């Protein structure tokens, strides 16, 4: 009996990554194929855009005093999570394809743990935003009265929990000692962990959708009872606009990540190789989510869009100078107005650059 128990607890830390992939029936290419080059090239290109776009969002929140409120700090932390996701995907691109079988077990856990951490940080951050909006909207306030110290502690707590969740498989919840429980998509992950992780995130998505739906119903009901006073109408429109922006961000996150989480859930409860045929497409969909948020900010938030233009203007001063000198040739009233707008924009750029420095 003791011999049987010892056999069941045999661990395979000395085996290669290829051993676990063969055990899970997940193919690993030995040589670089055309499709491998295409996947890595496109993946790295998207990662670069994700990193640059989210740096732009974080910079905009930092330099514009109008964004120095808890909700924007949390949105900035969401951009930080997307930035981290871009770095995690870039790390994945340099450790995929034929490079995979050269990894050690701990290098493989690091590769997967980075992606898990970025997703967990995004989910918890969206939950924190939902709670912040619930607190403020039900009192018809635009911004929370939460102090900066509490916001920073909240952000720190988000990253601590996300890091711990990313390290859970490395700390023992894996299949290295139980090959029969290995996942097909993630050959060193325990199936029970994938089920737990997928269910936890799907439940979180459901809770957030319910919370935001309740908030929207309340705002709509409250707006109908408000007077038509200009100040109240403007306040209401600002609240609704910000809420719509946050709701669109949440909607894109749910749409991009739910298929992948459902696939992980299927991988944890079945042995169907179907998950291996579609996992790359769902991974690309999840990766694109980190690029969507900056686009949403640009489309939904006029102040954010204006700040983006000023930052880019600071990075390309020659373009602003050309626009200013081109205004000398304007001679009609409309052209003179356009010239003045260009001059005002260029002055605003210089002031933004000066204040940020």
Residue frames relative to the residue before (quaternion, step in Angstrom):
aa qw qx qy qz dx dy dz
X 1.0000 0.0000 0.0000 0.0000 0.00 0.00 0.00
X 0.6519 0.5085 -0.3083 0.4706 3.58 1.00 -0.85
X 0.6337 0.5327 -0.3311 0.4528 3.57 1.08 -0.75
X 0.6368 0.5227 -0.3218 0.4665 3.58 1.04 -0.78
X 0.6541 0.5107 -0.3079 0.4653 3.57 0.95 -0.90
X 0.6531 0.5064 -0.3134 0.4677 3.58 0.97 -0.84
X 0.6408 0.5256 -0.3288 0.4527 3.58 1.01 -0.74
X 0.6601 0.5117 -0.3086 0.4553 3.53 1.03 -0.82
X 0.7271 0.4315 -0.2347 0.4796 3.58 1.10 -0.64
X 0.3453 0.7449 -0.5013 0.2733 3.58 1.26 0.30
X 0.1842 -0.7880 0.5807 0.0895 3.57 -0.84 0.98
X 0.2887 -0.7885 0.5335 0.1010 3.53 -1.13 0.74
X 0.1534 0.8275 -0.5233 0.1335 3.56 0.95 0.87
X 0.6709 0.5016 -0.3009 0.4558 3.58 1.18 -0.47
X 0.5463 0.6155 -0.4023 0.4011 3.57 1.27 -0.09
X 0.5445 -0.6167 0.4633 0.3294 3.54 -1.27 0.44
X 0.6537 -0.4915 0.3954 0.4182 3.55 -1.30 0.25
X 0.6100 0.5696 -0.3478 0.4271 3.57 1.04 -0.75
X 0.5883 0.5770 -0.3594 0.4379 3.60 1.11 -0.66
X 0.7005 0.4553 -0.2704 0.4784 3.59 0.88 -0.91
X 0.6326 0.5214 -0.3376 0.4626 3.60 1.04 -0.69
X 0.6465 0.4966 -0.3189 0.4834 3.59 1.00 -0.76
X 0.6285 0.5395 -0.3295 0.4530 3.57 1.05 -0.75
X 0.7386 0.3942 -0.2129 0.5038 3.60 1.05 -0.79
X 0.4260 -0.7309 0.4291 0.3165 3.59 1.33 0.03
X 0.4484 0.6568 -0.4781 0.3727 3.56 1.10 0.67
X 0.3654 -0.7698 0.4761 0.2172 3.61 -0.53 1.12
X 0.1144 -0.7552 0.6426 0.0609 3.55 -1.19 0.70
X 0.3780 -0.7404 0.5089 0.2235 3.59 -0.70 1.05
X 0.3940 -0.7282 0.5186 0.2132 3.56 -1.04 0.87
X 0.7849 0.2022 -0.0920 0.5784 3.58 1.10 -0.70
X 0.5705 -0.5938 0.4474 0.3490 3.53 -1.26 0.41
X 0.1393 -0.7825 0.6054 0.0420 3.52 -0.75 1.16
X 0.6952 -0.4697 0.3346 0.4291 3.55 -1.27 0.26
X 0.6692 0.5002 -0.3094 0.4542 3.57 0.93 -0.84
X 0.6042 0.5460 -0.3621 0.4535 3.61 1.13 -0.57
X 0.6497 0.5070 -0.3143 0.4712 3.58 0.96 -0.83
X 0.6514 0.5152 -0.3175 0.4576 3.58 0.99 -0.84
X 0.6615 0.5136 -0.3095 0.4504 3.60 0.90 -0.94
X 0.6880 0.4769 -0.2861 0.4662 3.59 0.86 -0.96
X 0.6583 0.5175 -0.3140 0.4475 3.61 0.93 -0.86
X 0.6819 0.4653 -0.2862 0.4863 3.58 0.88 -0.93
X 0.6439 0.5365 -0.3232 0.4394 3.56 0.99 -0.82
X 0.6732 0.4847 -0.2971 0.4729 3.59 0.92 -0.87
X 0.6242 0.5403 -0.3392 0.4509 3.60 1.05 -0.76
X 0.6646 0.4903 -0.2979 0.4788 3.57 0.93 -0.91
X 0.6323 0.5457 -0.3281 0.4413 3.59 1.00 -0.83
X 0.6431 0.5216 -0.3213 0.4595 3.58 0.98 -0.84
X 0.6564 0.4939 -0.3100 0.4786 3.59 0.96 -0.84
X 0.6257 0.5366 -0.3379 0.4543 3.60 1.00 -0.80
X 0.6773 0.4989 -0.2947 0.4533 3.58 0.85 -0.97
X 0.6975 0.4710 -0.2818 0.4608 3.60 0.80 -0.99
X 0.6666 0.5151 -0.3126 0.4389 3.60 0.90 -0.89
X 0.7143 0.4420 -0.2709 0.4701 3.58 0.89 -0.83
X 0.5578 0.5470 -0.3889 0.4882 3.59 1.20 -0.39
X 0.6282 0.5348 -0.3265 0.4613 3.57 1.05 -0.79
X 0.6448 0.5123 -0.3197 0.4686 3.61 0.97 -0.82
X 0.6802 0.4888 -0.2949 0.4598 3.58 0.83 -0.94
X 0.6386 0.5190 -0.3202 0.4693 3.58 1.05 -0.77
X 0.6398 0.5315 -0.3215 0.4527 3.58 0.98 -0.85
X 0.6647 0.4878 -0.3052 0.4766 3.60 0.94 -0.83
X 0.6555 0.5225 -0.3118 0.4473 3.58 1.05 -0.71
X 0.7657 0.4079 -0.2189 0.4465 3.61 0.82 -0.97
X 0.7039 0.4409 -0.2670 0.4887 3.62 1.13 -0.52
X 0.3922 -0.7520 0.4842 0.2150 3.58 -0.53 1.18
X 0.5750 0.5965 -0.3849 0.4066 3.60 1.14 -0.46
X 0.6988 0.4543 -0.2605 0.4873 3.58 1.22 -0.43
X 0.5077 0.6545 -0.4232 0.3671 3.60 1.24 0.16
X 0.4538 0.6255 -0.4870 0.4070 3.53 0.56 1.31
X 0.6987 -0.5058 0.2935 0.4122 3.62 -1.13 0.55
X 0.6587 0.5197 -0.3335 0.4299 3.61 0.85 -0.89
X 0.6941 0.4544 -0.2832 0.4812 3.60 0.96 -0.79
X 0.5826 0.5450 -0.3788 0.4691 3.60 1.14 -0.51
X 0.6657 0.4843 -0.3002 0.4818 3.57 1.00 -0.79
X 0.6258 0.5077 -0.3349 0.4882 3.59 1.07 -0.68
X 0.6273 0.5202 -0.3281 0.4777 3.57 1.10 -0.69
X 0.6454 0.4993 -0.3193 0.4819 3.58 1.06 -0.71
X 0.5923 0.5384 -0.3572 0.4814 3.58 1.16 -0.58
X 0.6331 0.5081 -0.3220 0.4872 3.57 1.06 -0.75
X 0.6181 0.5299 -0.3386 0.4718 3.60 1.09 -0.70
X 0.6382 0.5107 -0.3233 0.4769 3.59 1.04 -0.76
X 0.6449 0.4998 -0.3144 0.4852 3.59 1.04 -0.76
X 0.6142 0.5291 -0.3348 0.4804 3.57 1.07 -0.73
X 0.6482 0.5044 -0.3072 0.4807 3.57 0.96 -0.87
X 0.6288 0.5290 -0.3309 0.4639 3.59 1.05 -0.76
X 0.6299 0.5329 -0.3288 0.4595 3.58 1.03 -0.80
X 0.6578 0.4891 -0.3000 0.4879 3.57 1.00 -0.82
X 0.6433 0.5220 -0.3235 0.4572 3.59 1.02 -0.80
X 0.6615 0.4873 -0.3027 0.4829 3.59 0.98 -0.82
X 0.6229 0.5270 -0.3438 0.4648 3.59 1.04 -0.70
X 0.6288 0.5166 -0.3202 0.4850 3.57 1.04 -0.81
X 0.6336 0.5316 -0.3216 0.4610 3.58 1.05 -0.79
X 0.6495 0.5322 -0.3222 0.4372 3.59 0.96 -0.86
X 0.6994 0.4429 -0.2653 0.4943 3.59 1.10 -0.65
X 0.7405 0.3187 -0.2066 0.5545 3.60 1.29 0.01
X 0.5430 0.5878 -0.4114 0.4363 3.56 1.01 0.83
X 0.7120 0.4247 -0.3157 0.4615 3.60 -1.28 0.00
X 0.8262 -0.1516 0.1315 0.5264 3.62 -0.95 -0.83
X 0.5767 0.5882 -0.3844 0.4168 3.61 1.20 -0.39
X 0.5301 0.6750 -0.4036 0.3170 3.60 1.14 -0.57
X 0.7207 0.4689 -0.2695 0.4337 3.58 0.79 -0.99
X 0.6056 0.5462 -0.3583 0.4544 3.60 1.27 -0.12
X 0.5324 0.6444 -0.3999 0.3760 3.58 1.27 -0.21
X 0.3971 -0.6388 0.5900 0.2935 3.51 -1.29 0.45
X 0.6924 -0.4644 0.3365 0.4378 3.57 -1.25 0.21
X 0.6976 0.4680 -0.2835 0.4626 3.58 0.89 -0.91
X 0.6079 0.5295 -0.3549 0.4734 3.61 1.10 -0.58
X 0.6359 0.5143 -0.3307 0.4709 3.57 1.03 -0.73
X 0.6455 0.5140 -0.3202 0.4654 3.60 0.97 -0.82
X 0.6268 0.5229 -0.3358 0.4700 3.60 1.05 -0.72
X 0.6358 0.5442 -0.3241 0.4412 3.58 0.95 -0.89
X 0.7236 0.4179 -0.2439 0.4922 3.57 0.85 -0.95
X 0.6360 0.5621 -0.3300 0.4131 3.57 1.03 -0.77
X 0.6078 0.5582 -0.3523 0.4414 3.59 1.08 -0.67
X 0.6660 0.4855 -0.2974 0.4820 3.58 0.98 -0.85
X 0.6383 0.5238 -0.3263 0.4601 3.59 0.99 -0.83
X 0.6522 0.5236 -0.3113 0.4512 3.57 0.98 -0.86
X 0.6646 0.5063 -0.3118 0.4525 3.59 0.91 -0.89
X 0.6587 0.4926 -0.3187 0.4710 3.62 0.95 -0.81
X 0.6589 0.5106 -0.3171 0.4523 3.59 0.90 -0.90
X 0.6356 0.5248 -0.3271 0.4622 3.59 1.00 -0.82
X 0.6559 0.5094 -0.3133 0.4606 3.59 0.97 -0.82
X 0.6667 0.5094 -0.3064 0.4496 3.58 0.91 -0.92
X 0.6829 0.4716 -0.2927 0.4750 3.59 0.85 -0.96
X 0.6377 0.5294 -0.3313 0.4508 3.58 1.02 -0.76
X 0.6490 0.4982 -0.3156 0.4807 3.58 0.99 -0.78
X 0.6203 0.5237 -0.3398 0.4749 3.58 1.09 -0.66
X 0.6448 0.5111 -0.3190 0.4703 3.60 1.00 -0.81
X 0.6313 0.5184 -0.3282 0.4744 3.59 1.03 -0.76
X 0.6321 0.5315 -0.3326 0.4553 3.59 1.01 -0.80
X 0.6708 0.4856 -0.3002 0.4734 3.59 0.94 -0.85
X 0.6374 0.5232 -0.3258 0.4624 3.59 1.03 -0.78
X 0.6702 0.4829 -0.2975 0.4786 3.58 0.94 -0.86
X 0.6241 0.5373 -0.3417 0.4527 3.60 1.03 -0.73
X 0.6609 0.5183 -0.2995 0.4526 3.56 0.99 -0.86
X 0.7499 0.4177 -0.2250 0.4610 3.58 0.89 -0.92
X 0.6739 0.5232 -0.3138 0.4167 3.59 0.86 -0.92
X 0.6819 0.4970 -0.3053 0.4414 3.60 0.93 -0.80
X 0.6745 0.3673 -0.3005 0.5655 3.58 1.32 0.02
X 0.4215 -0.7359 0.4263 0.3146 3.59 1.38 0.25
X 0.3895 0.6690 -0.5239 0.3553 3.54 0.91 0.97
X 0.4802 -0.6598 0.4917 0.3038 3.54 -1.21 0.50
X 0.8106 0.1122 -0.0249 0.5742 3.57 0.97 -0.88
X 0.5297 -0.6321 0.4709 0.3132 3.53 -1.16 0.68
X 0.4358 -0.6854 0.5220 0.2604 3.55 -1.24 0.54
X 0.3255 0.7578 -0.4970 0.2699 3.56 1.27 0.33
X 0.4426 -0.7035 0.4866 0.2691 3.60 -0.87 0.91
X 0.6426 -0.5325 0.3882 0.3909 3.54 -1.26 0.45
X 0.6172 0.5561 -0.3450 0.4368 3.58 1.06 -0.73
X 0.6716 0.4850 -0.3007 0.4725 3.58 0.96 -0.83
X 0.6202 0.5324 -0.3434 0.4626 3.58 1.03 -0.72
X 0.6627 0.4993 -0.3069 0.4662 3.59 0.93 -0.88
X 0.6442 0.5032 -0.3232 0.4769 3.60 1.01 -0.76
X 0.6274 0.5297 -0.3284 0.4669 3.58 1.06 -0.76
X 0.6611 0.4990 -0.3024 0.4717 3.58 0.93 -0.90
X 0.6393 0.5152 -0.3219 0.4714 3.58 1.00 -0.81
X 0.6486 0.5188 -0.3130 0.4607 3.58 0.98 -0.84
X 0.6069 0.5600 -0.3470 0.4446 3.59 1.05 -0.76
X 0.7179 0.4503 -0.2576 0.4642 3.57 0.85 -0.97
X 0.5972 0.5457 -0.3675 0.4587 3.59 1.12 -0.57
X 0.6751 0.4785 -0.2923 0.4794 3.60 0.87 -0.96
X 0.6522 0.5180 -0.3219 0.4502 3.61 0.94 -0.86
X 0.6528 0.5123 -0.3123 0.4625 3.59 0.98 -0.83
X 0.6440 0.5166 -0.3207 0.4643 3.59 0.97 -0.86
X 0.6628 0.5015 -0.3086 0.4625 3.59 0.93 -0.87
X 0.6518 0.5108 -0.3152 0.4635 3.58 1.06 -0.69
X 0.7034 0.4596 -0.2559 0.4780 3.58 1.18 -0.59
X 0.4380 0.7326 -0.4460 0.2694 3.62 1.21 -0.29
X 0.6833 0.4613 -0.3239 0.4641 3.68 0.76 -0.82
X 0.6435 0.5253 -0.3263 0.4512 3.58 1.00 -0.76
X 0.6936 0.4916 -0.2706 0.4517 3.57 1.05 -0.77
X 0.8066 -0.3117 0.1368 0.4833 3.61 1.20 0.10
X 0.6611 0.4960 -0.3375 0.4506 3.62 1.07 -0.53
X 0.4217 0.6630 -0.4952 0.3707 3.53 0.46 1.29
X 0.5222 -0.6587 0.4538 0.2958 3.59 -1.28 0.03
X 0.2899 0.7854 -0.5067 0.2058 3.59 1.20 0.35
X 0.7488 0.3413 -0.1920 0.5347 3.59 1.12 -0.63
X 0.7549 0.2608 -0.1687 0.5776 3.60 1.27 0.13
X 0.1724 -0.8569 0.4791 0.0807 3.55 0.38 1.30
X 0.6081 0.5770 -0.3621 0.4076 3.60 1.10 -0.56
X 0.7063 0.4374 -0.2535 0.4955 3.59 1.22 -0.43
X 0.4162 0.7236 -0.4650 0.2948 3.63 1.20 0.27
X 0.4646 -0.6694 0.5149 0.2661 3.52 -1.09 0.80
X 0.4785 -0.6441 0.5046 0.3187 3.57 -1.24 0.41
X 0.6890 0.4788 -0.2867 0.4624 3.59 0.93 -0.86
X 0.7725 0.1345 -0.0554 0.6182 3.56 1.05 -0.85
X 0.2474 -0.8686 0.4050 0.1427 3.60 0.37 1.30
X 0.7087 0.4035 -0.2886 0.5016 3.64 1.18 -0.15
X 0.5667 0.5911 -0.3799 0.4304 3.58 1.28 -0.02
X 0.4645 -0.6543 0.5287 0.2769 3.53 -1.14 0.77
X 0.5417 -0.6424 0.4329 0.3263 3.58 -0.93 0.86
X 0.6314 0.5437 -0.3375 0.4380 3.57 1.02 -0.78
X 0.6296 0.5242 -0.3372 0.4638 3.60 1.06 -0.71
X 0.6466 0.5152 -0.3263 0.4582 3.60 0.95 -0.82
X 0.6372 0.5127 -0.3276 0.4731 3.59 0.99 -0.81
X 0.6553 0.5117 -0.3073 0.4629 3.59 0.90 -0.93
X 0.6902 0.4930 -0.2797 0.4498 3.59 0.83 -1.02
X 0.6775 0.4893 -0.2947 0.4634 3.59 0.92 -0.93
X 0.6661 0.4955 -0.3078 0.4649 3.61 0.89 -0.90
X 0.6392 0.5374 -0.3288 0.4410 3.59 0.95 -0.88
X 0.6982 0.4573 -0.2758 0.4768 3.59 0.91 -0.88
X 0.6475 0.5106 -0.3307 0.4589 3.60 0.97 -0.74
X 0.6294 0.5111 -0.3285 0.4845 3.58 1.06 -0.72
X 0.6296 0.5292 -0.3288 0.4642 3.59 1.03 -0.79
X 0.6269 0.5296 -0.3333 0.4641 3.59 0.99 -0.82
X 0.6682 0.5136 -0.3013 0.4459 3.56 0.88 -0.97
X 0.6490 0.5180 -0.3159 0.4591 3.58 0.94 -0.89
X 0.6756 0.4982 -0.3007 0.4526 3.59 0.89 -0.91
X 0.6375 0.5161 -0.3320 0.4659 3.59 0.98 -0.78
X 0.6475 0.5117 -0.3141 0.4693 3.59 0.98 -0.83
X 0.6520 0.5185 -0.3151 0.4548 3.59 0.93 -0.90
X 0.7022 0.4600 -0.2804 0.4655 3.59 0.81 -0.95
X 0.6114 0.5353 -0.3559 0.4615 3.58 1.05 -0.65
X 0.6473 0.5076 -0.3094 0.4771 3.58 0.99 -0.83
X 0.6421 0.5191 -0.3253 0.4610 3.60 0.98 -0.81
X 0.6638 0.5068 -0.3100 0.4544 3.57 0.92 -0.89
X 0.6427 0.5116 -0.3279 0.4666 3.58 0.97 -0.78
X 0.6513 0.5085 -0.3160 0.4662 3.58 1.00 -0.78
X 0.6591 0.5056 -0.3096 0.4627 3.59 0.92 -0.92
X 0.6517 0.5146 -0.3196 0.4565 3.56 0.95 -0.83
X 0.6648 0.4910 -0.3016 0.4754 3.59 0.95 -0.88
X 0.6695 0.5028 -0.2965 0.4594 3.58 0.94 -0.88
X 0.6488 0.5400 -0.3242 0.4271 3.58 0.97 -0.82
X 0.6417 0.5380 -0.3250 0.4396 3.56 1.04 -0.71
X 0.7110 0.4446 -0.2548 0.4816 3.60 1.17 -0.52
X 0.5428 0.6219 -0.4045 0.3937 3.58 1.27 -0.17
X 0.5244 -0.6252 0.4736 0.3313 3.55 -1.15 0.59
X 0.5613 -0.6144 0.4490 0.3254 3.52 -1.30 0.24
X 0.2729 0.7639 -0.5346 0.2371 3.59 1.15 0.47
X 0.5844 -0.6354 0.3745 0.3383 3.57 -0.89 0.97
X 0.6699 0.5080 -0.3084 0.4451 3.59 0.87 -0.92
X 0.6763 0.4897 -0.2954 0.4642 3.56 0.93 -0.89
X 0.6406 0.5231 -0.3238 0.4596 3.56 1.00 -0.82
X 0.6612 0.4996 -0.3082 0.4670 3.58 0.94 -0.88
X 0.6408 0.5184 -0.3203 0.4670 3.57 1.00 -0.84
X 0.6543 0.5142 -0.3137 0.4573 3.56 0.93 -0.89
X 0.6662 0.5044 -0.3071 0.4555 3.59 0.90 -0.90
X 0.6368 0.5226 -0.3288 0.4618 3.59 1.04 -0.74
X 0.6501 0.5158 -0.3097 0.4641 3.56 0.95 -0.90
X 0.6797 0.4897 -0.2880 0.4639 3.58 0.85 -0.98
X 0.6457 0.5283 -0.3238 0.4462 3.61 0.97 -0.84
X 0.6674 0.4859 -0.3001 0.4779 3.57 0.94 -0.90
X 0.6439 0.5221 -0.3211 0.4579 3.57 0.99 -0.80
X 0.6461 0.5145 -0.3241 0.4613 3.58 0.96 -0.80
X 0.6268 0.5373 -0.3366 0.4529 3.57 1.01 -0.79
X 0.6728 0.4863 -0.2878 0.4775 3.56 0.91 -0.95
X 0.6577 0.5148 -0.3145 0.4512 3.58 0.96 -0.83
X 0.6308 0.5167 -0.3311 0.4748 3.60 1.04 -0.74
X 0.6235 0.5318 -0.3324 0.4669 3.59 1.03 -0.81
X 0.6675 0.4889 -0.2963 0.4771 3.57 0.91 -0.92
X 0.6491 0.5321 -0.3222 0.4379 3.58 0.94 -0.86
X 0.6611 0.4928 -0.3061 0.4758 3.58 0.94 -0.86
X 0.6308 0.5356 -0.3333 0.4518 3.57 1.02 -0.81
X 0.6714 0.4940 -0.2954 0.4668 3.58 0.88 -0.93
X 0.6675 0.5074 -0.3046 0.4520 3.59 0.90 -0.91
X 0.7099 0.4724 -0.2666 0.4494 3.58 0.92 -0.91
X 0.7743 0.3832 -0.1928 0.4653 3.60 0.97 -0.79
X 0.5643 0.6334 -0.3983 0.3489 3.63 1.05 -0.56
X 0.6494 0.5069 -0.3563 0.4409 3.68 0.80 -0.77
X 0.6666 0.5014 -0.3078 0.4577 3.60 0.95 -0.83
X 0.6620 0.4996 -0.3072 0.4667 3.58 1.00 -0.80
X 0.6221 0.5169 -0.3359 0.4826 3.59 1.06 -0.72
X 0.6323 0.5281 -0.3229 0.4660 3.58 1.05 -0.78
X 0.6351 0.5119 -0.3231 0.4798 3.60 1.02 -0.78
X 0.6328 0.5302 -0.3221 0.4634 3.56 1.04 -0.81
X 0.6562 0.4949 -0.3055 0.4808 3.60 0.97 -0.84
X 0.6316 0.5335 -0.3265 0.4580 3.56 1.04 -0.79
X 0.6839 0.5046 -0.2847 0.4434 3.57 1.07 -0.73
X 0.7749 0.3510 -0.1785 0.4945 3.58 1.10 -0.62
X 0.7611 0.2807 -0.1866 0.5541 3.62 1.23 -0.20
X 0.3726 -0.6995 0.5592 0.2430 3.56 -1.38 0.10
X 0.3398 0.7588 -0.4867 0.2682 3.58 1.21 0.49
X 0.3943 -0.7353 0.5050 0.2209 3.59 -0.82 1.01
X 0.3783 0.7323 -0.4795 0.3012 3.59 1.27 0.08
X 0.6191 0.5714 -0.3495 0.4100 3.58 1.03 -0.77
X 0.6487 0.5263 -0.3229 0.4450 3.60 1.07 -0.67
X 0.6515 0.5372 -0.3162 0.4325 3.59 1.12 -0.60
X 0.7848 0.3257 -0.1651 0.5007 3.60 1.07 -0.60
X 0.4485 0.7324 -0.4438 0.2560 3.62 1.20 -0.23
X 0.6416 0.5404 -0.3421 0.4236 3.63 0.95 -0.77
X 0.6459 0.5194 -0.3234 0.4567 3.58 1.01 -0.78
X 0.6777 0.4782 -0.2917 0.4764 3.58 0.98 -0.82
X 0.6060 0.5397 -0.3550 0.4642 3.59 1.14 -0.58
X 0.6360 0.5150 -0.3240 0.4747 3.60 1.03 -0.78
X 0.6334 0.5300 -0.3223 0.4626 3.58 1.02 -0.84
X 0.6636 0.4903 -0.3005 0.4785 3.57 0.97 -0.85
X 0.6394 0.5302 -0.3251 0.4521 3.59 1.02 -0.77
X 0.6445 0.5429 -0.3240 0.4301 3.57 1.00 -0.81
X 0.5527 0.6227 -0.4022 0.3808 3.61 1.12 -0.51
X 0.6478 0.5294 -0.3232 0.4423 3.59 1.00 -0.76
X 0.6690 0.4654 -0.2984 0.4967 3.58 1.24 -0.35
X 0.5930 0.6192 -0.3563 0.3715 3.57 1.20 -0.51
X 0.6332 0.5890 -0.3471 0.3629 3.59 0.91 -0.89
X 0.6586 0.4820 -0.3376 0.4691 3.68 0.83 -0.77
X 0.6229 0.5272 -0.3384 0.4685 3.59 1.09 -0.69
X 0.6382 0.5205 -0.3229 0.4663 3.58 1.01 -0.80
X 0.6262 0.5314 -0.3355 0.4615 3.59 0.97 -0.85
X 0.6745 0.5092 -0.2966 0.4448 3.58 0.90 -0.95
X 0.7138 0.4605 -0.2559 0.4614 3.55 0.98 -0.83
X 0.7683 0.4153 -0.1979 0.4451 3.57 0.91 -0.95
X 0.7857 0.3203 -0.1470 0.5084 3.60 0.96 -0.85
X 0.3501 -0.7688 0.4996 0.1917 3.57 -0.43 1.25
X 0.6478 0.5150 -0.3230 0.4592 3.59 0.97 -0.81
X 0.6493 0.5048 -0.3153 0.4735 3.57 1.00 -0.81
X 0.6474 0.5187 -0.3166 0.4600 3.58 0.98 -0.82
X 0.6507 0.5097 -0.3085 0.4709 3.57 1.01 -0.85
X 0.6499 0.5089 -0.3145 0.4689 3.59 1.02 -0.79
X 0.5983 0.5531 -0.3547 0.4585 3.58 1.05 -0.71
X 0.6670 0.5089 -0.3030 0.4520 3.57 0.89 -0.95
X 0.6595 0.5076 -0.3165 0.4552 3.58 0.96 -0.81
X 0.6456 0.5116 -0.3245 0.4649 3.58 0.99 -0.80
X 0.6698 0.4805 -0.2978 0.4815 3.57 0.93 -0.88
X 0.6041 0.5493 -0.3455 0.4626 3.56 1.14 -0.66
X 0.6422 0.5149 -0.3189 0.4698 3.59 1.03 -0.77
X 0.6740 0.4926 -0.2979 0.4630 3.57 1.06 -0.73
X 0.7677 0.2384 -0.1372 0.5788 3.59 1.22 -0.50
X 0.0537 -0.8553 0.5146 0.0279 3.63 0.51 1.12
X 0.5903 0.5921 -0.3753 0.4001 3.59 1.08 -0.61
X 0.6215 0.5418 -0.3449 0.4486 3.57 1.07 -0.74
X 0.6581 0.5028 -0.3114 0.4660 3.54 1.01 -0.81
X 0.6449 0.5162 -0.3251 0.4604 3.60 1.04 -0.77
X 0.6300 0.5238 -0.3399 0.4616 3.57 1.02 -0.75
X 0.6506 0.5124 -0.3201 0.4601 3.56 0.99 -0.81
X 0.6497 0.5181 -0.3226 0.4532 3.55 1.04 -0.77
X 0.6941 0.4648 -0.2912 0.4663 3.60 0.89 -0.90
X 0.6002 0.5657 -0.3709 0.4269 3.58 1.09 -0.59
X 0.6036 0.5940 -0.3497 0.4006 3.58 1.14 -0.56
X 0.5257 0.6469 -0.4173 0.3620 3.62 1.18 -0.34
X 0.6989 0.4826 -0.2711 0.4529 3.57 1.08 -0.66
X 0.4950 0.6429 -0.4521 0.3704 3.63 1.21 -0.02
X 0.0353 -0.8259 0.5626 0.0049 3.59 -0.91 0.86
X 0.6316 0.4886 -0.3623 0.4808 3.61 1.20 -0.10
X 0.6688 -0.4982 0.3561 0.4215 3.55 -1.26 0.31
X 0.6596 0.5052 -0.3115 0.4611 3.57 0.96 -0.84
X 0.6588 0.4945 -0.3078 0.4762 3.56 0.99 -0.81
X 0.6251 0.5290 -0.3433 0.4600 3.59 1.05 -0.72
X 0.6318 0.5215 -0.3292 0.4696 3.59 1.03 -0.74
X 0.6504 0.5079 -0.3133 0.4699 3.57 0.97 -0.82
X 0.6335 0.5294 -0.3320 0.4562 3.57 1.03 -0.80
X 0.6550 0.5142 -0.3099 0.4588 3.57 0.99 -0.87
X 0.6320 0.5290 -0.3306 0.4599 3.58 1.04 -0.77
X 0.6410 0.5186 -0.3205 0.4663 3.56 1.04 -0.80
X 0.6509 0.5115 -0.3151 0.4641 3.56 0.99 -0.85
X 0.6485 0.5107 -0.3187 0.4659 3.60 0.97 -0.85
X 0.6466 0.5193 -0.3203 0.4578 3.57 1.00 -0.82
X 0.6664 0.4993 -0.3035 0.4632 3.57 0.98 -0.86
X 0.6327 0.5160 -0.3334 0.4714 3.60 1.02 -0.74
X 0.6397 0.5213 -0.3215 0.4643 3.58 1.01 -0.84
X 0.6164 0.5465 -0.3409 0.4529 3.58 1.05 -0.73
X 0.6808 0.4837 -0.2927 0.4657 3.55 0.89 -0.98
X 0.6450 0.5108 -0.3302 0.4627 3.61 1.00 -0.74
X 0.6432 0.5194 -0.3286 0.4566 3.58 1.00 -0.78
X 0.6450 0.5187 -0.3095 0.4681 3.54 1.01 -0.87
X 0.6665 0.5114 -0.3025 0.4503 3.56 0.97 -0.89
X 0.6771 0.4881 -0.2975 0.4634 3.59 0.96 -0.86
X 0.6606 0.5032 -0.3153 0.4594 3.61 1.03 -0.72
X 0.6689 0.4798 -0.3072 0.4774 3.59 1.10 -0.63
